[in-house]
Amino acid sequence: MSGLVLKLNPHERVLVNGAVIENGDRRSKLSIITPNANILRLRDAIRPNEANTPVRRVCYIAQLVLSGDVDPKDAAPQMISGINQLSQAMMDEESHQHLSAATTAVRSDDFYRALKSLRALLPQEDRLMSAQTQ
């Protein structure tokens, strides 16, 4: 059996297809076997006021799709545009691999994979932003 396995800490919350689910008093493991289920670990979620950098803004759009707040057809062009802009600023090979994977995921309506690829860019963006302020 394949699929996503979520390991949850006590009282951890996760969003599954728009429904918030809270774990009980013990650690647990859930296997999500439904393909294309929209999953978002709330501890990893970017809050609206935290969507203040280019990568975070594109991640936030993906989160809105996963939460069911935005239609994928409306979000995809915004995400592709944001990814294209990021590819002009993040020129290293590793960043381009993540951006390419995110583009492929968005075009396949796989917003979970797009978010995962984009989140991998957050440390690089933090380094670039801190270098600009110095």
CYANA upper distance limits for C-alpha pairs under 8 A (distance plus 0.5 A):
  1 MET  CA     33 ILE  CA      8.12
  2 SER  CA     33 ILE  CA      7.20
  3 GLY  CA     31 SER  CA      7.29
  3 GLY  CA     32 ILE  CA      6.21
  3 GLY  CA     33 ILE  CA      5.41
  3 GLY  CA     34 THR  CA      7.87
  3 GLY  CA     35 PRO  CA      7.69
  4 LEU  CA     31 SER  CA      6.35
  4 LEU  CA     32 ILE  CA      5.60
  4 LEU  CA     33 ILE  CA      7.27
  5 VAL  CA     29 LYS  CA      7.30
  5 VAL  CA     30 LEU  CA      6.16
  5 VAL  CA     31 SER  CA      5.00
  5 VAL  CA     32 ILE  CA      6.65
  6 LEU  CA     29 LYS  CA      6.03
  6 LEU  CA     30 LEU  CA      5.59
  6 LEU  CA     31 SER  CA      6.86
  6 LEU  CA     32 ILE  CA      8.17
  7 LYS  CA     27 ARG  CA      7.79
  7 LYS  CA     28 SER  CA      6.34
  7 LYS  CA     29 LYS  CA      4.92
  7 LYS  CA     30 LEU  CA      7.00
  8 LEU  CA     12 GLU  CA      6.47
  8 LEU  CA     23 ASN  CA      7.22
  8 LEU  CA     27 ARG  CA      6.10
  8 LEU  CA     28 SER  CA      5.78
  8 LEU  CA     29 LYS  CA      6.56
  8 LEU  CA     30 LEU  CA      8.33
  9 ASN  CA     23 ASN  CA      7.68
  9 ASN  CA     26 ARG  CA      7.35
  9 ASN  CA     27 ARG  CA      5.12
  9 ASN  CA     28 SER  CA      7.24
 10 PRO  CA     23 ASN  CA      6.29
 10 PRO  CA     24 GLY  CA      6.15
 10 PRO  CA     25 ASP  CA      5.34
 10 PRO  CA     26 ARG  CA      5.33
 10 PRO  CA     27 ARG  CA      5.63
 10 PRO  CA     28 SER  CA      8.20
 11 HIS  CA     22 GLU  CA      6.18
 11 HIS  CA     23 ASN  CA      5.13
 11 HIS  CA     24 GLY  CA      5.83
 11 HIS  CA     25 ASP  CA      6.65
 11 HIS  CA     26 ARG  CA      8.33
 12 GLU  CA     22 GLU  CA      6.15
 12 GLU  CA     23 ASN  CA      5.88
 12 GLU  CA     24 GLY  CA      8.49
 12 GLU  CA     42 LEU  CA      8.42
 12 GLU  CA     43 ARG  CA      8.20
 13 ARG  CA     20 VAL  CA      7.07
 13 ARG  CA     21 ILE  CA      6.03
 13 ARG  CA     22 GLU  CA      4.84
 13 ARG  CA     23 ASN  CA      6.83
 13 ARG  CA     41 ARG  CA      7.05
 13 ARG  CA     42 LEU  CA      6.23
 13 ARG  CA     43 ARG  CA      7.86
 14 VAL  CA     20 VAL  CA      6.21
 14 VAL  CA     21 ILE  CA      5.84
 14 VAL  CA     22 GLU  CA      7.00
 14 VAL  CA     39 ILE  CA      7.59
 14 VAL  CA     40 LEU  CA      6.23
 14 VAL  CA     41 ARG  CA      4.93
 14 VAL  CA     42 LEU  CA      5.80
 15 LEU  CA     19 ALA  CA      5.90
 15 LEU  CA     20 VAL  CA      4.95
 15 LEU  CA     21 ILE  CA      6.62
 15 LEU  CA     38 ASN  CA      8.20
 15 LEU  CA     39 ILE  CA      6.07
 15 LEU  CA     40 LEU  CA      5.47
 15 LEU  CA     41 ARG  CA      6.72
 15 LEU  CA     42 LEU  CA      7.20
 15 LEU  CA     67 SER  CA      7.45
 16 VAL  CA     20 VAL  CA      6.92
 16 VAL  CA     21 ILE  CA      7.66
 16 VAL  CA     37 ALA  CA      7.52
 16 VAL  CA     38 ASN  CA      6.12
 16 VAL  CA     39 ILE  CA      5.18
 16 VAL  CA     40 LEU  CA      7.16
 16 VAL  CA     67 SER  CA      8.33
 17 ASN  CA     37 ALA  CA      6.66
 17 ASN  CA     38 ASN  CA      5.29
 17 ASN  CA     39 ILE  CA      6.94
 17 ASN  CA     66 LEU  CA      7.43
 17 ASN  CA     67 SER  CA      7.07
 17 ASN  CA     68 GLY  CA      7.57
 18 GLY  CA     38 ASN  CA      8.04
 18 GLY  CA     66 LEU  CA      7.72
 18 GLY  CA     67 SER  CA      5.30
 18 GLY  CA     68 GLY  CA      6.08
 23 ASN  CA     27 ARG  CA      8.20
 23 ASN  CA     28 SER  CA      7.91
 32 ILE  CA     37 ALA  CA      8.20
 36 ASN  CA    110 ASP  CA      7.60
 38 ASN  CA     66 LEU  CA      5.52
 38 ASN  CA     67 SER  CA      7.75
 38 ASN  CA    111 PHE  CA      8.49
 38 ASN  CA    112 TYR  CA      7.22
 39 ILE  CA     66 LEU  CA      7.03
 39 ILE  CA    112 TYR  CA      7.53
 40 LEU  CA     44 ASP  CA      8.08
 40 LEU  CA     45 ALA  CA      7.58
 40 LEU  CA     63 GLN  CA      7.87
 40 LEU  CA     66 LEU  CA      7.36
 40 LEU  CA     67 SER  CA      8.05
 40 LEU  CA    112 TYR  CA      8.45
 41 ARG  CA     45 ALA  CA      7.03
 45 ALA  CA     63 GLN  CA      7.92
 46 ILE  CA     50 GLU  CA      6.46
 46 ILE  CA     51 ALA  CA      7.10
 46 ILE  CA     56 ARG  CA      7.80
 46 ILE  CA     59 CYS  CA      8.20
 46 ILE  CA     60 TYR  CA      6.75
 46 ILE  CA     63 GLN  CA      8.43
 47 ARG  CA     51 ALA  CA      7.19
 47 ARG  CA     60 TYR  CA      8.32
 48 PRO  CA     60 TYR  CA      7.98
 50 GLU  CA     56 ARG  CA      7.82
 51 ALA  CA     56 ARG  CA      5.33
 51 ALA  CA     57 ARG  CA      5.26
 51 ALA  CA     60 TYR  CA      6.86
 52 ASN  CA     56 ARG  CA      6.92
 52 ASN  CA     57 ARG  CA      6.95
 53 THR  CA     57 ARG  CA      6.52
 54 PRO  CA     58 VAL  CA      7.01
 54 PRO  CA     82 GLY  CA      7.87
 54 PRO  CA     86 LEU  CA      7.68
 55 VAL  CA     59 CYS  CA      6.67
 55 VAL  CA     86 LEU  CA      7.83
 55 VAL  CA    118 LEU  CA      7.37
 55 VAL  CA    119 ARG  CA      8.28
 55 VAL  CA    121 LEU  CA      7.65
 55 VAL  CA    122 LEU  CA      7.16
 55 VAL  CA    125 GLU  CA      7.64
 56 ARG  CA     60 TYR  CA      6.45
 56 ARG  CA    122 LEU  CA      7.95
 57 ARG  CA     61 ILE  CA      6.92
 58 VAL  CA     62 ALA  CA      7.04
 58 VAL  CA     78 GLN  CA      8.43
 58 VAL  CA     79 MET  CA      6.26
 58 VAL  CA     82 GLY  CA      6.60
 58 VAL  CA     83 ILE  CA      7.88
 58 VAL  CA    118 LEU  CA      8.30
 59 CYS  CA     63 GLN  CA      6.77
 59 CYS  CA    115 LEU  CA      6.15
 59 CYS  CA    118 LEU  CA      6.85
 59 CYS  CA    119 ARG  CA      7.41
 60 TYR  CA     64 LEU  CA      6.74
 61 ILE  CA     65 VAL  CA      7.06
 61 ILE  CA     70 VAL  CA      8.46
 61 ILE  CA     75 ALA  CA      7.02
 61 ILE  CA     78 GLN  CA      8.48
 61 ILE  CA     79 MET  CA      7.50
 62 ALA  CA     66 LEU  CA      6.87
 62 ALA  CA     75 ALA  CA      7.91
 62 ALA  CA     79 MET  CA      8.10
 62 ALA  CA    111 PHE  CA      6.26
 62 ALA  CA    112 TYR  CA      7.93
 62 ALA  CA    114 ALA  CA      7.76
 62 ALA  CA    115 LEU  CA      6.40
 63 GLN  CA     67 SER  CA      6.57
 63 GLN  CA    111 PHE  CA      8.45
 63 GLN  CA    115 LEU  CA      7.82
 64 LEU  CA     68 GLY  CA      6.71
 64 LEU  CA     69 ASP  CA      5.64
 64 LEU  CA     70 VAL  CA      5.94
 65 VAL  CA     69 ASP  CA      6.44
 65 VAL  CA     70 VAL  CA      5.38
 65 VAL  CA     71 ASP  CA      6.65
 65 VAL  CA     72 PRO  CA      6.32
 65 VAL  CA     75 ALA  CA      7.61
 65 VAL  CA    111 PHE  CA      7.63
 66 LEU  CA    111 PHE  CA      7.35
 66 LEU  CA    112 TYR  CA      7.58
 70 VAL  CA     74 ASP  CA      7.49
 70 VAL  CA     75 ALA  CA      7.16
 71 ASP  CA     75 ALA  CA      6.82
 72 PRO  CA     76 ALA  CA      6.36
 72 PRO  CA    109 ASP  CA      7.63
 73 LYS  CA     77 PRO  CA      8.04
 74 ASP  CA     78 GLN  CA      7.84
 75 ALA  CA     79 MET  CA      6.61
 76 ALA  CA     80 ILE  CA      6.60
 76 ALA  CA    106 VAL  CA      6.66
 76 ALA  CA    107 ARG  CA      7.86
 76 ALA  CA    109 ASP  CA      8.44
 77 PRO  CA     81 SER  CA      6.59
 78 GLN  CA     82 GLY  CA      6.65
 79 MET  CA     83 ILE  CA      6.51
 79 MET  CA    106 VAL  CA      8.04
 80 ILE  CA     84 ASN  CA      6.58
 80 ILE  CA    103 THR  CA      6.87
 80 ILE  CA    106 VAL  CA      7.93
 81 SER  CA     85 GLN  CA      6.83
 82 GLY  CA     86 LEU  CA      6.70
 83 ILE  CA     87 SER  CA      6.67
 83 ILE  CA     99 LEU  CA      6.85
 83 ILE  CA    102 ALA  CA      8.27
 83 ILE  CA    103 THR  CA      7.56
 84 ASN  CA     88 GLN  CA      7.28
 85 GLN  CA     89 ALA  CA      7.41
 86 LEU  CA     90 MET  CA      6.40
 86 LEU  CA     99 LEU  CA      8.36
 87 SER  CA     91 MET  CA      6.91
 87 SER  CA     95 SER  CA      8.28
 87 SER  CA     96 HIS  CA      6.96
 87 SER  CA     99 LEU  CA      7.31
 90 MET  CA     95 SER  CA      6.60
 90 MET  CA     96 HIS  CA      7.67
 91 MET  CA     95 SER  CA      7.38
 91 MET  CA     96 HIS  CA      7.24
 92 ASP  CA     96 HIS  CA      6.85
 93 GLU  CA     97 GLN  CA      6.75
 94 GLU  CA     98 HIS  CA      7.00
 95 SER  CA     99 LEU  CA      6.61
 95 SER  CA    121 LEU  CA      7.03
 95 SER  CA    124 GLN  CA      8.50
 96 HIS  CA    100 SER  CA      6.38
 97 GLN  CA    101 ALA  CA      6.64
 98 HIS  CA    102 ALA  CA      6.59
 98 HIS  CA    117 SER  CA      5.65
 98 HIS  CA    118 LEU  CA      6.99
 98 HIS  CA    120 ALA  CA      7.67
 98 HIS  CA    121 LEU  CA      7.75
 99 LEU  CA    103 THR  CA      6.63
 99 LEU  CA    117 SER  CA      7.48
 99 LEU  CA    118 LEU  CA      7.31
100 SER  CA    104 THR  CA      6.73
101 ALA  CA    105 ALA  CA      6.62
101 ALA  CA    114 ALA  CA      7.49
101 ALA  CA    117 SER  CA      6.89
102 ALA  CA    106 VAL  CA      6.63
102 ALA  CA    113 ARG  CA      7.38
102 ALA  CA    114 ALA  CA      4.67
102 ALA  CA    115 LEU  CA      7.69
102 ALA  CA    116 LYS  CA      8.49
102 ALA  CA    117 SER  CA      5.95
102 ALA  CA    118 LEU  CA      6.88
103 THR  CA    107 ARG  CA      6.70
103 THR  CA    114 ALA  CA      7.57
104 THR  CA    108 SER  CA      6.75
104 THR  CA    114 ALA  CA      8.37
105 ALA  CA    109 ASP  CA      6.67
105 ALA  CA    110 ASP  CA      5.35
105 ALA  CA    111 PHE  CA      6.87
105 ALA  CA    113 ARG  CA      6.38
105 ALA  CA    114 ALA  CA      5.60
106 VAL  CA    110 ASP  CA      6.13
106 VAL  CA    111 PHE  CA      6.29
106 VAL  CA    114 ALA  CA      6.45
110 ASP  CA    114 ALA  CA      6.90
111 PHE  CA    115 LEU  CA      6.49
112 TYR  CA    116 LYS  CA      6.71
113 ARG  CA    117 SER  CA      6.65
114 ALA  CA    118 LEU  CA      6.63
115 LEU  CA    119 ARG  CA      6.45
116 LYS  CA    120 ALA  CA      7.08
117 SER  CA    121 LEU  CA      7.80
118 LEU  CA    122 LEU  CA      7.77
121 LEU  CA    125 GLU  CA      6.65
122 LEU  CA    126 ASP  CA      6.59
123 PRO  CA    127 ARG  CA      6.80
124 GLN  CA    128 LEU  CA      6.77
125 GLU  CA    129 MET  CA      6.51
126 ASP  CA    130 SER  CA      6.57
127 ARG  CA    131 ALA  CA      6.62
128 LEU  CA    132 GLN  CA      6.89
129 MET  CA    133 THR  CA      7.06
130 SER  CA    134 GLN  CA      6.97
